[in-house]
Amino acid sequence: MNWDQIEGKWAQLKGSAKEKWGKLTDDDWKVIEGKRDQLAGRLQERYGYTKEQVEQELKDWEEQSK
């Protein structure tokens, strides 16, 4: 599933994203609202991930969301 599809189905997919990244707050999710760059930034901030780690996390989640 590509990110355009994820944005379109964000309401359904947000639950699985919340399970995967539980450190993100409800306020974080309101800001993210399906935007990949916002999610990436919040993951770096909350989890201390490098850019490469974030890209791998997002890629894995995208594959899992198919």
PDBQT receptor file of N, H, CA, C and O in Angstrom, charges set to zero:
ATOM      1  N   MET A   1       0.864  -1.170   0.000  1.00  0.00    +0.000 N 
ATOM      2  CA  MET A   1       0.000   0.000   0.000  1.00  0.00    +0.000 C 
ATOM      3  C   MET A   1       0.906   1.228   0.000  1.00  0.00    +0.000 C 
ATOM      4  O   MET A   1       1.841   1.316   0.796  1.00  0.00    +0.000 OA
ATOM      5  N   ASN A   2       0.630   2.162  -0.885  1.00  0.00    +0.000 N 
ATOM      6  H   ASN A   2      -0.130   2.091  -1.532  1.00  0.00    +0.000 HD
ATOM      7  CA  ASN A   2       1.452   3.373  -0.903  1.00  0.00    +0.000 C 
ATOM      8  C   ASN A   2       0.850   4.426   0.028  1.00  0.00    +0.000 C 
ATOM      9  O   ASN A   2      -0.261   4.268   0.533  1.00  0.00    +0.000 OA
ATOM     10  N   TRP A   3       1.599   5.490   0.240  1.00  0.00    +0.000 N 
ATOM     11  H   TRP A   3       2.502   5.618  -0.170  1.00  0.00    +0.000 HD
ATOM     12  CA  TRP A   3       1.169   6.462   1.242  1.00  0.00    +0.000 C 
ATOM     13  C   TRP A   3      -0.093   7.207   0.826  1.00  0.00    +0.000 C 
ATOM     14  O   TRP A   3      -0.857   7.622   1.699  1.00  0.00    +0.000 OA
ATOM     15  N   ASP A   4      -0.344   7.393  -0.450  1.00  0.00    +0.000 N 
ATOM     16  H   ASP A   4       0.276   7.057  -1.159  1.00  0.00    +0.000 HD
ATOM     17  CA  ASP A   4      -1.595   8.031  -0.890  1.00  0.00    +0.000 C 
ATOM     18  C   ASP A   4      -2.791   7.195  -0.453  1.00  0.00    +0.000 C 
ATOM     19  O   ASP A   4      -3.806   7.740  -0.018  1.00  0.00    +0.000 OA
ATOM     20  N   GLN A   5      -2.677   5.884  -0.565  1.00  0.00    +0.000 N 
ATOM     21  H   GLN A   5      -1.853   5.441  -0.918  1.00  0.00    +0.000 HD
ATOM     22  CA  GLN A   5      -3.749   4.991  -0.130  1.00  0.00    +0.000 C 
ATOM     23  C   GLN A   5      -3.900   5.039   1.389  1.00  0.00    +0.000 C 
ATOM     24  O   GLN A   5      -5.016   5.017   1.910  1.00  0.00    +0.000 OA
ATOM     25  N   ILE A   6      -2.786   5.105   2.086  1.00  0.00    +0.000 N 
ATOM     26  H   ILE A   6      -1.880   5.123   1.663  1.00  0.00    +0.000 HD
ATOM     27  CA  ILE A   6      -2.837   5.183   3.546  1.00  0.00    +0.000 C 
ATOM     28  C   ILE A   6      -3.540   6.460   3.977  1.00  0.00    +0.000 C 
ATOM     29  O   ILE A   6      -4.377   6.429   4.879  1.00  0.00    +0.000 OA
ATOM     30  N   GLU A   7      -3.212   7.584   3.344  1.00  0.00    +0.000 N 
ATOM     31  H   GLU A   7      -2.533   7.609   2.611  1.00  0.00    +0.000 HD
ATOM     32  CA  GLU A   7      -3.879   8.846   3.686  1.00  0.00    +0.000 C 
ATOM     33  C   GLU A   7      -5.379   8.736   3.462  1.00  0.00    +0.000 C 
ATOM     34  O   GLU A   7      -6.166   9.237   4.265  1.00  0.00    +0.000 OA
ATOM     35  N   GLY A   8      -5.779   8.083   2.374  1.00  0.00    +0.000 N 
ATOM     36  H   GLY A   8      -5.140   7.676   1.721  1.00  0.00    +0.000 HD
ATOM     37  CA  GLY A   8      -7.193   7.932   2.070  1.00  0.00    +0.000 C 
ATOM     38  C   GLY A   8      -7.927   7.051   3.055  1.00  0.00    +0.000 C 
ATOM     39  O   GLY A   8      -9.126   7.223   3.275  1.00  0.00    +0.000 OA
ATOM     40  N   LYS A   9      -7.214   6.105   3.652  1.00  0.00    +0.000 N 
ATOM     41  H   LYS A   9      -6.240   5.965   3.473  1.00  0.00    +0.000 HD
ATOM     42  CA  LYS A   9      -7.813   5.171   4.602  1.00  0.00    +0.000 C 
ATOM     43  C   LYS A   9      -7.342   5.444   6.026  1.00  0.00    +0.000 C 
ATOM     44  O   LYS A   9      -7.383   4.553   6.874  1.00  0.00    +0.000 OA
ATOM     45  N   TRP A  10      -6.905   6.644   6.286  1.00  0.00    +0.000 N 
ATOM     46  H   TRP A  10      -6.872   7.367   5.597  1.00  0.00    +0.000 HD
ATOM     47  CA  TRP A  10      -6.285   6.968   7.567  1.00  0.00    +0.000 C 
ATOM     48  C   TRP A  10      -7.180   6.631   8.749  1.00  0.00    +0.000 C 
ATOM     49  O   TRP A  10      -6.692   6.123   9.759  1.00  0.00    +0.000 OA
ATOM     50  N   ALA A  11      -8.470   6.899   8.649  1.00  0.00    +0.000 N 
ATOM     51  H   ALA A  11      -8.866   7.311   7.828  1.00  0.00    +0.000 HD
ATOM     52  CA  ALA A  11      -9.365   6.636   9.776  1.00  0.00    +0.000 C 
ATOM     53  C   ALA A  11      -9.330   5.159  10.172  1.00  0.00    +0.000 C 
ATOM     54  O   ALA A  11      -9.362   4.837  11.360  1.00  0.00    +0.000 OA
ATOM     55  N   GLN A  12      -9.264   4.262   9.187  1.00  0.00    +0.000 N 
ATOM     56  H   GLN A  12      -9.238   4.524   8.222  1.00  0.00    +0.000 HD
ATOM     57  CA  GLN A  12      -9.220   2.839   9.472  1.00  0.00    +0.000 C 
ATOM     58  C   GLN A  12      -7.837   2.393   9.938  1.00  0.00    +0.000 C 
ATOM     59  O   GLN A  12      -7.731   1.513  10.792  1.00  0.00    +0.000 OA
ATOM     60  N   LEU A  13      -6.787   2.980   9.396  1.00  0.00    +0.000 N 
ATOM     61  H   LEU A  13      -6.874   3.695   8.702  1.00  0.00    +0.000 HD
ATOM     62  CA  LEU A  13      -5.427   2.533   9.673  1.00  0.00    +0.000 C 
ATOM     63  C   LEU A  13      -4.811   3.155  10.921  1.00  0.00    +0.000 C 
ATOM     64  O   LEU A  13      -3.823   2.648  11.453  1.00  0.00    +0.000 OA
ATOM     65  N   LYS A  14      -5.393   4.246  11.380  1.00  0.00    +0.000 N 
ATOM     66  H   LYS A  14      -6.196   4.658  10.948  1.00  0.00    +0.000 HD
ATOM     67  CA  LYS A  14      -4.821   4.943  12.529  1.00  0.00    +0.000 C 
ATOM     68  C   LYS A  14      -4.763   4.035  13.762  1.00  0.00    +0.000 C 
ATOM     69  O   LYS A  14      -3.835   4.144  14.563  1.00  0.00    +0.000 OA
ATOM     70  N   GLY A  15      -5.730   3.153  13.919  1.00  0.00    +0.000 N 
ATOM     71  H   GLY A  15      -6.484   3.065  13.268  1.00  0.00    +0.000 HD
ATOM     72  CA  GLY A  15      -5.733   2.246  15.067  1.00  0.00    +0.000 C 
ATOM     73  C   GLY A  15      -4.503   1.351  15.107  1.00  0.00    +0.000 C 
ATOM     74  O   GLY A  15      -3.888   1.178  16.159  1.00  0.00    +0.000 OA
ATOM     75  N   SER A  16      -4.147   0.785  13.960  1.00  0.00    +0.000 N 
ATOM     76  H   SER A  16      -4.647   0.926  13.105  1.00  0.00    +0.000 HD
ATOM     77  CA  SER A  16      -2.972  -0.086  13.948  1.00  0.00    +0.000 C 
ATOM     78  C   SER A  16      -1.693   0.729  14.145  1.00  0.00    +0.000 C 
ATOM     79  O   SER A  16      -0.732   0.242  14.740  1.00  0.00    +0.000 OA
ATOM     80  N   ALA A  17      -1.680   1.952  13.656  1.00  0.00    +0.000 N 
ATOM     81  H   ALA A  17      -2.461   2.348  13.173  1.00  0.00    +0.000 HD
ATOM     82  CA  ALA A  17      -0.523   2.820  13.861  1.00  0.00    +0.000 C 
ATOM     83  C   ALA A  17      -0.386   3.163  15.347  1.00  0.00    +0.000 C 
ATOM     84  O   ALA A  17       0.723   3.198  15.879  1.00  0.00    +0.000 OA
ATOM     85  N   LYS A  18      -1.514   3.413  16.012  1.00  0.00    +0.000 N 
ATOM     86  H   LYS A  18      -2.415   3.384  15.579  1.00  0.00    +0.000 HD
ATOM     87  CA  LYS A  18      -1.477   3.722  17.446  1.00  0.00    +0.000 C 
ATOM     88  C   LYS A  18      -0.964   2.533  18.248  1.00  0.00    +0.000 C 
ATOM     89  O   LYS A  18      -0.240   2.711  19.228  1.00  0.00    +0.000 OA
ATOM     90  N   GLU A  19      -1.333   1.326  17.839  1.00  0.00    +0.000 N 
ATOM     91  H   GLU A  19      -1.922   1.182  17.044  1.00  0.00    +0.000 HD
ATOM     92  CA  GLU A  19      -0.838   0.131  18.523  1.00  0.00    +0.000 C 
ATOM     93  C   GLU A  19       0.671  -0.007  18.350  1.00  0.00    +0.000 C 
ATOM     94  O   GLU A  19       1.383  -0.338  19.298  1.00  0.00    +0.000 OA
ATOM     95  N   LYS A  20       1.151   0.246  17.148  1.00  0.00    +0.000 N 
ATOM     96  H   LYS A  20       0.573   0.515  16.377  1.00  0.00    +0.000 HD
ATOM     97  CA  LYS A  20       2.575   0.086  16.844  1.00  0.00    +0.000 C 
ATOM     98  C   LYS A  20       3.418   1.149  17.548  1.00  0.00    +0.000 C 
ATOM     99  O   LYS A  20       4.486   0.843  18.080  1.00  0.00    +0.000 OA
ATOM    100  N   TRP A  21       2.949   2.380  17.553  1.00  0.00    +0.000 N 
ATOM    101  H   TRP A  21       2.082   2.629  17.121  1.00  0.00    +0.000 HD
ATOM    102  CA  TRP A  21       3.714   3.490  18.126  1.00  0.00    +0.000 C 
ATOM    103  C   TRP A  21       2.947   4.111  19.292  1.00  0.00    +0.000 C 
ATOM    104  O   TRP A  21       2.427   5.222  19.187  1.00  0.00    +0.000 OA
ATOM    105  N   GLY A  22       2.885   3.391  20.382  1.00  0.00    +0.000 N 
ATOM    106  H   GLY A  22       3.307   2.488  20.467  1.00  0.00    +0.000 HD
ATOM    107  CA  GLY A  22       2.099   3.787  21.546  1.00  0.00    +0.000 C 
ATOM    108  C   GLY A  22       2.607   5.009  22.291  1.00  0.00    +0.000 C 
ATOM    109  O   GLY A  22       1.873   5.585  23.094  1.00  0.00    +0.000 OA
ATOM    110  N   LYS A  23       3.843   5.416  22.046  1.00  0.00    +0.000 N 
ATOM    111  H   LYS A  23       4.440   4.947  21.394  1.00  0.00    +0.000 HD
ATOM    112  CA  LYS A  23       4.377   6.596  22.732  1.00  0.00    +0.000 C 
ATOM    113  C   LYS A  23       3.805   7.900  22.177  1.00  0.00    +0.000 C 
ATOM    114  O   LYS A  23       3.925   8.950  22.810  1.00  0.00    +0.000 OA
ATOM    115  N   LEU A  24       3.193   7.839  21.012  1.00  0.00    +0.000 N 
ATOM    116  H   LEU A  24       3.096   6.987  20.498  1.00  0.00    +0.000 HD
ATOM    117  CA  LEU A  24       2.636   9.058  20.432  1.00  0.00    +0.000 C 
ATOM    118  C   LEU A  24       1.326   9.397  21.135  1.00  0.00    +0.000 C 
ATOM    119  O   LEU A  24       0.506   8.519  21.402  1.00  0.00    +0.000 OA
ATOM    120  N   THR A  25       1.144  10.655  21.424  1.00  0.00    +0.000 N 
ATOM    121  H   THR A  25       1.810  11.369  21.207  1.00  0.00    +0.000 HD
ATOM    122  CA  THR A  25      -0.034  11.115  22.157  1.00  0.00    +0.000 C 
ATOM    123  C   THR A  25      -1.193  11.392  21.210  1.00  0.00    +0.000 C 
ATOM    124  O   THR A  25      -1.022  11.429  19.991  1.00  0.00    +0.000 OA
ATOM    125  N   ASP A  26      -2.367  11.585  21.785  1.00  0.00    +0.000 N 
ATOM    126  H   ASP A  26      -2.506  11.555  22.775  1.00  0.00    +0.000 HD
ATOM    127  CA  ASP A  26      -3.531  11.949  20.970  1.00  0.00    +0.000 C 
ATOM    128  C   ASP A  26      -3.281  13.265  20.233  1.00  0.00    +0.000 C 
ATOM    129  O   ASP A  26      -3.721  13.437  19.097  1.00  0.00    +0.000 OA
ATOM    130  N   ASP A  27      -2.578  14.185  20.879  1.00  0.00    +0.000 N 
ATOM    131  H   ASP A  27      -2.220  14.044  21.803  1.00  0.00    +0.000 HD
ATOM    132  CA  ASP A  27      -2.241  15.443  20.208  1.00  0.00    +0.000 C 
ATOM    133  C   ASP A  27      -1.328  15.193  19.008  1.00  0.00    +0.000 C 
ATOM    134  O   ASP A  27      -1.478  15.826  17.963  1.00  0.00    +0.000 OA
ATOM    135  N   ASP A  28      -0.374  14.259  19.166  1.00  0.00    +0.000 N 
ATOM    136  H   ASP A  28      -0.252  13.745  20.015  1.00  0.00    +0.000 HD
ATOM    137  CA  ASP A  28       0.488  13.897  18.029  1.00  0.00    +0.000 C 
ATOM    138  C   ASP A  28      -0.360  13.397  16.869  1.00  0.00    +0.000 C 
ATOM    139  O   ASP A  28      -0.163  13.807  15.725  1.00  0.00    +0.000 OA
ATOM    140  N   TRP A  29      -1.303  12.513  17.166  1.00  0.00    +0.000 N 
ATOM    141  H   TRP A  29      -1.463  12.180  18.096  1.00  0.00    +0.000 HD
ATOM    142  CA  TRP A  29      -2.130  11.926  16.097  1.00  0.00    +0.000 C 
ATOM    143  C   TRP A  29      -2.978  12.986  15.403  1.00  0.00    +0.000 C 
ATOM    144  O   TRP A  29      -3.226  12.894  14.201  1.00  0.00    +0.000 OA
ATOM    145  N   LYS A  30      -3.421  13.988  16.150  1.00  0.00    +0.000 N 
ATOM    146  H   LYS A  30      -3.219  14.062  17.127  1.00  0.00    +0.000 HD
ATOM    147  CA  LYS A  30      -4.200  15.074  15.528  1.00  0.00    +0.000 C 
ATOM    148  C   LYS A  30      -3.341  15.855  14.544  1.00  0.00    +0.000 C 
ATOM    149  O   LYS A  30      -3.821  16.267  13.489  1.00  0.00    +0.000 OA
ATOM    150  N   VAL A  31      -2.075  16.059  14.886  1.00  0.00    +0.000 N 
ATOM    151  H   VAL A  31      -1.685  15.724  15.744  1.00  0.00    +0.000 HD
ATOM    152  CA  VAL A  31      -1.156  16.775  13.998  1.00  0.00    +0.000 C 
ATOM    153  C   VAL A  31      -0.816  15.923  12.783  1.00  0.00    +0.000 C 
ATOM    154  O   VAL A  31      -0.752  16.428  11.663  1.00  0.00    +0.000 OA
ATOM    155  N   ILE A  32      -0.599  14.633  13.004  1.00  0.00    +0.000 N 
ATOM    156  H   ILE A  32      -0.652  14.222  13.915  1.00  0.00    +0.000 HD
ATOM    157  CA  ILE A  32      -0.177  13.735  11.932  1.00  0.00    +0.000 C 
ATOM    158  C   ILE A  32      -1.252  13.593  10.861  1.00  0.00    +0.000 C 
ATOM    159  O   ILE A  32      -0.975  13.794   9.678  1.00  0.00    +0.000 OA
ATOM    160  N   GLU A  33      -2.471  13.251  11.258  1.00  0.00    +0.000 N 
ATOM    161  H   GLU A  33      -2.696  13.089  12.219  1.00  0.00    +0.000 HD
ATOM    162  CA  GLU A  33      -3.611  13.099  10.359  1.00  0.00    +0.000 C 
ATOM    163  C   GLU A  33      -3.272  12.507   8.988  1.00  0.00    +0.000 C 
ATOM    164  O   GLU A  33      -3.721  13.009   7.958  1.00  0.00    +0.000 OA
ATOM    165  N   GLY A  34      -2.485  11.449   8.989  1.00  0.00    +0.000 N 
ATOM    166  H   GLY A  34      -2.120  11.041   9.826  1.00  0.00    +0.000 HD
ATOM    167  CA  GLY A  34      -2.185  10.741   7.746  1.00  0.00    +0.000 C 
ATOM    168  C   GLY A  34      -1.001  11.275   6.966  1.00  0.00    +0.000 C 
ATOM    169  O   GLY A  34      -0.666  10.737   5.910  1.00  0.00    +0.000 OA
ATOM    170  N   LYS A  35      -0.365  12.314   7.459  1.00  0.00    +0.000 N 
ATOM    171  H   LYS A  35      -0.638  12.751   8.317  1.00  0.00    +0.000 HD
ATOM    172  CA  LYS A  35       0.767  12.905   6.738  1.00  0.00    +0.000 C 
ATOM    173  C   LYS A  35       2.064  12.175   7.113  1.00  0.00    +0.000 C 
ATOM    174  O   LYS A  35       2.468  12.153   8.276  1.00  0.00    +0.000 OA
ATOM    175  N   ARG A  36       2.689  11.594   6.121  1.00  0.00    +0.000 N 
ATOM    176  H   ARG A  36       2.361  11.613   5.176  1.00  0.00    +0.000 HD
ATOM    177  CA  ARG A  36       3.879  10.766   6.350  1.00  0.00    +0.000 C 
ATOM    178  C   ARG A  36       5.011  11.561   6.994  1.00  0.00    +0.000 C 
ATOM    179  O   ARG A  36       5.655  11.079   7.925  1.00  0.00    +0.000 OA
ATOM    180  N   ASP A  37       5.253  12.763   6.507  1.00  0.00    +0.000 N 
ATOM    181  H   ASP A  37       4.729  13.154   5.750  1.00  0.00    +0.000 HD
ATOM    182  CA  ASP A  37       6.359  13.552   7.050  1.00  0.00    +0.000 C 
ATOM    183  C   ASP A  37       6.121  13.920   8.511  1.00  0.00    +0.000 C 
ATOM    184  O   ASP A  37       7.060  13.962   9.306  1.00  0.00    +0.000 OA
ATOM    185  N   GLN A  38       4.868  14.187   8.861  1.00  0.00    +0.000 N 
ATOM    186  H   GLN A  38       4.105  14.154   8.215  1.00  0.00    +0.000 HD
ATOM    187  CA  GLN A  38       4.547  14.497  10.259  1.00  0.00    +0.000 C 
ATOM    188  C   GLN A  38       4.755  13.275  11.147  1.00  0.00    +0.000 C 
ATOM    189  O   GLN A  38       5.294  13.387  12.248  1.00  0.00    +0.000 OA
ATOM    190  N   LEU A  39       4.326  12.106  10.665  1.00  0.00    +0.000 N 
ATOM    191  H   LEU A  39       3.888  12.015   9.771  1.00  0.00    +0.000 HD
ATOM    192  CA  LEU A  39       4.524  10.873  11.422  1.00  0.00    +0.000 C 
ATOM    193  C   LEU A  39       6.012  10.590  11.596  1.00  0.00    +0.000 C 
ATOM    194  O   LEU A  39       6.453  10.229  12.687  1.00  0.00    +0.000 OA
ATOM    195  N   ALA A  40       6.772  10.750  10.542  1.00  0.00    +0.000 N 
ATOM    196  H   ALA A  40       6.414  11.043   9.656  1.00  0.00    +0.000 HD
ATOM    197  CA  ALA A  40       8.220  10.512  10.612  1.00  0.00    +0.000 C 
ATOM    198  C   ALA A  40       8.868  11.422  11.650  1.00  0.00    +0.000 C 
ATOM    199  O   ALA A  40       9.685  10.974  12.455  1.00  0.00    +0.000 OA
ATOM    200  N   GLY A  41       8.507  12.685  11.628  1.00  0.00    +0.000 N 
ATOM    201  H   GLY A  41       7.844  13.049  10.975  1.00  0.00    +0.000 HD
ATOM    202  CA  GLY A  41       9.072  13.634  12.591  1.00  0.00    +0.000 C 
ATOM    203  C   GLY A  41       8.723  13.301  14.023  1.00  0.00    +0.000 C 
ATOM    204  O   GLY A  41       9.567  13.397  14.914  1.00  0.00    +0.000 OA
ATOM    205  N   ARG A  42       7.484  12.910  14.246  1.00  0.00    +0.000 N 
ATOM    206  H   ARG A  42       6.799  12.831  13.522  1.00  0.00    +0.000 HD
ATOM    207  CA  ARG A  42       7.058  12.562  15.603  1.00  0.00    +0.000 C 
ATOM    208  C   ARG A  42       7.744  11.288  16.088  1.00  0.00    +0.000 C 
ATOM    209  O   ARG A  42       8.082  11.172  17.266  1.00  0.00    +0.000 OA
ATOM    210  N   LEU A  43       7.952  10.331  15.180  1.00  0.00    +0.000 N 
ATOM    211  H   LEU A  43       7.678  10.425  14.223  1.00  0.00    +0.000 HD
ATOM    212  CA  LEU A  43       8.652   9.106  15.574  1.00  0.00    +0.000 C 
ATOM    213  C   LEU A  43      10.094   9.411  15.965  1.00  0.00    +0.000 C 
ATOM    214  O   LEU A  43      10.607   8.855  16.936  1.00  0.00    +0.000 OA
ATOM    215  N   GLN A  44      10.744  10.286  15.218  1.00  0.00    +0.000 N 
ATOM    216  H   GLN A  44      10.327  10.738  14.429  1.00  0.00    +0.000 HD
ATOM    217  CA  GLN A  44      12.115  10.672  15.569  1.00  0.00    +0.000 C 
ATOM    218  C   GLN A  44      12.141  11.352  16.936  1.00  0.00    +0.000 C 
ATOM    219  O   GLN A  44      13.022  11.093  17.756  1.00  0.00    +0.000 OA
ATOM    220  N   GLU A  45      11.173  12.214  17.163  1.00  0.00    +0.000 N 
ATOM    221  H   GLU A  45      10.457  12.424  16.497  1.00  0.00    +0.000 HD
ATOM    222  CA  GLU A  45      11.129  12.976  18.411  1.00  0.00    +0.000 C 
ATOM    223  C   GLU A  45      10.828  12.087  19.619  1.00  0.00    +0.000 C 
ATOM    224  O   GLU A  45      11.526  12.161  20.630  1.00  0.00    +0.000 OA
ATOM    225  N   ARG A  46       9.800  11.251  19.520  1.00  0.00    +0.000 N 
ATOM    226  H   ARG A  46       9.233  11.191  18.699  1.00  0.00    +0.000 HD
ATOM    227  CA  ARG A  46       9.357  10.453  20.668  1.00  0.00    +0.000 C 
ATOM    228  C   ARG A  46      10.210   9.212  20.931  1.00  0.00    +0.000 C 
ATOM    229  O   ARG A  46      10.414   8.820  22.080  1.00  0.00    +0.000 OA
ATOM    230  N   TYR A  47      10.706   8.598  19.855  1.00  0.00    +0.000 N 
ATOM    231  H   TYR A  47      10.540   8.916  18.921  1.00  0.00    +0.000 HD
ATOM    232  CA  TYR A  47      11.449   7.354  20.003  1.00  0.00    +0.000 C 
ATOM    233  C   TYR A  47      12.960   7.528  19.860  1.00  0.00    +0.000 C 
ATOM    234  O   TYR A  47      13.716   6.599  20.145  1.00  0.00    +0.000 OA
ATOM    235  N   GLY A  48      13.404   8.696  19.425  1.00  0.00    +0.000 N 
ATOM    236  H   GLY A  48      12.790   9.450  19.194  1.00  0.00    +0.000 HD
ATOM    237  CA  GLY A  48      14.827   8.926  19.245  1.00  0.00    +0.000 C 
ATOM    238  C   GLY A  48      15.412   8.178  18.062  1.00  0.00    +0.000 C 
ATOM    239  O   GLY A  48      16.613   7.911  18.018  1.00  0.00    +0.000 OA
ATOM    240  N   TYR A  49      14.555   7.839  17.095  1.00  0.00    +0.000 N 
ATOM    241  H   TYR A  49      13.579   8.056  17.131  1.00  0.00    +0.000 HD
ATOM    242  CA  TYR A  49      14.997   7.114  15.907  1.00  0.00    +0.000 C 
ATOM    243  C   TYR A  49      15.809   8.018  14.990  1.00  0.00    +0.000 C 
ATOM    244  O   TYR A  49      15.605   9.231  14.938  1.00  0.00    +0.000 OA
ATOM    245  N   THR A  50      16.733   7.394  14.270  1.00  0.00    +0.000 N 
ATOM    246  H   THR A  50      16.899   6.409  14.312  1.00  0.00    +0.000 HD
ATOM    247  CA  THR A  50      17.416   8.104  13.194  1.00  0.00    +0.000 C 
ATOM    248  C   THR A  50      16.472   8.153  11.998  1.00  0.00    +0.000 C 
ATOM    249  O   THR A  50      15.447   7.472  11.973  1.00  0.00    +0.000 OA
ATOM    250  N   LYS A  51      16.826   8.956  11.022  1.00  0.00    +0.000 N 
ATOM    251  H   LYS A  51      17.659   9.509  11.042  1.00  0.00    +0.000 HD
ATOM    252  CA  LYS A  51      16.006   9.043   9.809  1.00  0.00    +0.000 C 
ATOM    253  C   LYS A  51      15.900   7.665   9.143  1.00  0.00    +0.000 C 
ATOM    254  O   LYS A  51      14.836   7.293   8.649  1.00  0.00    +0.000 OA
ATOM    255  N   GLU A  52      16.998   6.919   9.131  1.00  0.00    +0.000 N 
ATOM    256  H   GLU A  52      17.863   7.221   9.532  1.00  0.00    +0.000 HD
ATOM    257  CA  GLU A  52      16.999   5.592   8.522  1.00  0.00    +0.000 C 
ATOM    258  C   GLU A  52      16.086   4.636   9.283  1.00  0.00    +0.000 C 
ATOM    259  O   GLU A  52      15.368   3.846   8.670  1.00  0.00    +0.000 OA
ATOM    260  N   GLN A  53      16.107   4.702  10.611  1.00  0.00    +0.000 N 
ATOM    261  H   GLN A  53      16.690   5.344  11.109  1.00  0.00    +0.000 HD
ATOM    262  CA  GLN A  53      15.230   3.858  11.415  1.00  0.00    +0.000 C 
ATOM    263  C   GLN A  53      13.763   4.184  11.157  1.00  0.00    +0.000 C 
ATOM    264  O   GLN A  53      12.927   3.287  11.051  1.00  0.00    +0.000 OA
ATOM    265  N   VAL A  54      13.462   5.471  11.059  1.00  0.00    +0.000 N 
ATOM    266  H   VAL A  54      14.142   6.200  11.145  1.00  0.00    +0.000 HD
ATOM    267  CA  VAL A  54      12.086   5.890  10.782  1.00  0.00    +0.000 C 
ATOM    268  C   VAL A  54      11.635   5.360   9.431  1.00  0.00    +0.000 C 
ATOM    269  O   VAL A  54      10.527   4.840   9.305  1.00  0.00    +0.000 OA
ATOM    270  N   GLU A  55      12.480   5.487   8.430  1.00  0.00    +0.000 N 
ATOM    271  H   GLU A  55      13.380   5.910   8.532  1.00  0.00    +0.000 HD
ATOM    272  CA  GLU A  55      12.113   5.004   7.093  1.00  0.00    +0.000 C 
ATOM    273  C   GLU A  55      11.842   3.505   7.115  1.00  0.00    +0.000 C 
ATOM    274  O   GLU A  55      10.909   3.035   6.463  1.00  0.00    +0.000 OA
ATOM    275  N   GLN A  56      12.645   2.753   7.855  1.00  0.00    +0.000 N 
ATOM    276  H   GLN A  56      13.403   3.135   8.384  1.00  0.00    +0.000 HD
ATOM    277  CA  GLN A  56      12.432   1.304   7.937  1.00  0.00    +0.000 C 
ATOM    278  C   GLN A  56      11.133   0.992   8.682  1.00  0.00    +0.000 C 
ATOM    279  O   GLN A  56      10.373   0.120   8.263  1.00  0.00    +0.000 OA
ATOM    280  N   GLU A  57      10.878   1.696   9.776  1.00  0.00    +0.000 N 
ATOM    281  H   GLU A  57      11.496   2.405  10.116  1.00  0.00    +0.000 HD
ATOM    282  CA  GLU A  57       9.639   1.507  10.531  1.00  0.00    +0.000 C 
ATOM    283  C   GLU A  57       8.419   1.770   9.646  1.00  0.00    +0.000 C 
ATOM    284  O   GLU A  57       7.471   0.986   9.627  1.00  0.00    +0.000 OA
ATOM    285  N   LEU A  58       8.460   2.890   8.913  1.00  0.00    +0.000 N 
ATOM    286  H   LEU A  58       9.231   3.527   8.928  1.00  0.00    +0.000 HD
ATOM    287  CA  LEU A  58       7.323   3.239   8.058  1.00  0.00    +0.000 C 
ATOM    288  C   LEU A  58       7.151   2.237   6.927  1.00  0.00    +0.000 C 
ATOM    289  O   LEU A  58       6.029   1.858   6.591  1.00  0.00    +0.000 OA
ATOM    290  N   LYS A  59       8.254   1.811   6.347  1.00  0.00    +0.000 N 
ATOM    291  H   LYS A  59       9.166   2.119   6.620  1.00  0.00    +0.000 HD
ATOM    292  CA  LYS A  59       8.190   0.816   5.272  1.00  0.00    +0.000 C 
ATOM    293  C   LYS A  59       7.580  -0.488   5.785  1.00  0.00    +0.000 C 
ATOM    294  O   LYS A  59       6.711  -1.067   5.134  1.00  0.00    +0.000 OA
ATOM    295  N   ASP A  60       8.033  -0.948   6.946  1.00  0.00    +0.000 N 
ATOM    296  H   ASP A  60       8.739  -0.478   7.476  1.00  0.00    +0.000 HD
ATOM    297  CA  ASP A  60       7.496  -2.172   7.533  1.00  0.00    +0.000 C 
ATOM    298  C   ASP A  60       6.004  -2.042   7.810  1.00  0.00    +0.000 C 
ATOM    299  O   ASP A  60       5.239  -2.966   7.536  1.00  0.00    +0.000 OA
ATOM    300  N   TRP A  61       5.587  -0.903   8.349  1.00  0.00    +0.000 N 
ATOM    301  H   TRP A  61       6.209  -0.151   8.571  1.00  0.00    +0.000 HD
ATOM    302  CA  TRP A  61       4.176  -0.690   8.665  1.00  0.00    +0.000 C 
ATOM    303  C   TRP A  61       3.334  -0.617   7.396  1.00  0.00    +0.000 C 
ATOM    304  O   TRP A  61       2.227  -1.154   7.354  1.00  0.00    +0.000 OA
ATOM    305  N   GLU A  62       3.850   0.043   6.366  1.00  0.00    +0.000 N 
ATOM    306  H   GLU A  62       4.749   0.480   6.400  1.00  0.00    +0.000 HD
ATOM    307  CA  GLU A  62       3.132   0.113   5.089  1.00  0.00    +0.000 C 
ATOM    308  C   GLU A  62       2.897  -1.282   4.544  1.00  0.00    +0.000 C 
ATOM    309  O   GLU A  62       1.799  -1.590   4.079  1.00  0.00    +0.000 OA
ATOM    310  N   GLU A  63       3.919  -2.134   4.595  1.00  0.00    +0.000 N 
ATOM    311  H   GLU A  63       4.810  -1.884   4.972  1.00  0.00    +0.000 HD
ATOM    312  CA  GLU A  63       3.803  -3.515   4.103  1.00  0.00    +0.000 C 
ATOM    313  C   GLU A  63       2.786  -4.300   4.936  1.00  0.00    +0.000 C 
ATOM    314  O   GLU A  63       1.985  -5.061   4.394  1.00  0.00    +0.000 OA
ATOM    315  N   GLN A  64       2.826  -4.112   6.231  1.00  0.00    +0.000 N 
ATOM    316  H   GLN A  64       3.477  -3.494   6.671  1.00  0.00    +0.000 HD
ATOM    317  CA  GLN A  64       1.914  -4.799   7.140  1.00  0.00    +0.000 C 
ATOM    318  C   GLN A  64       0.470  -4.350   6.916  1.00  0.00    +0.000 C 
ATOM    319  O   GLN A  64      -0.455  -5.130   7.145  1.00  0.00    +0.000 OA
ATOM    320  N   SER A  65       0.261  -3.129   6.480  1.00  0.00    +0.000 N 
ATOM    321  H   SER A  65       1.012  -2.496   6.295  1.00  0.00    +0.000 HD
ATOM    322  CA  SER A  65      -1.075  -2.550   6.323  1.00  0.00    +0.000 C 
ATOM    323  C   SER A  65      -1.783  -2.988   5.043  1.00  0.00    +0.000 C 
ATOM    324  O   SER A  65      -2.934  -2.613   4.816  1.00  0.00    +0.000 OA
ATOM    325  N   LYS A  66      -1.118  -3.765   4.217  1.00  0.00    +0.000 N 
ATOM    326  H   LYS A  66      -0.184  -4.069   4.401  1.00  0.00    +0.000 HD
ATOM    327  CA  LYS A  66      -1.731  -4.201   2.958  1.00  0.00    +0.000 C 
ATOM    328  C   LYS A  66      -2.915  -5.080   3.190  1.00  0.00    +0.000 C 
ATOM    329  O   LYS A  66      -3.545  -5.533   2.234  1.00  0.00    +0.000 OA
TER     330      LYS A  66
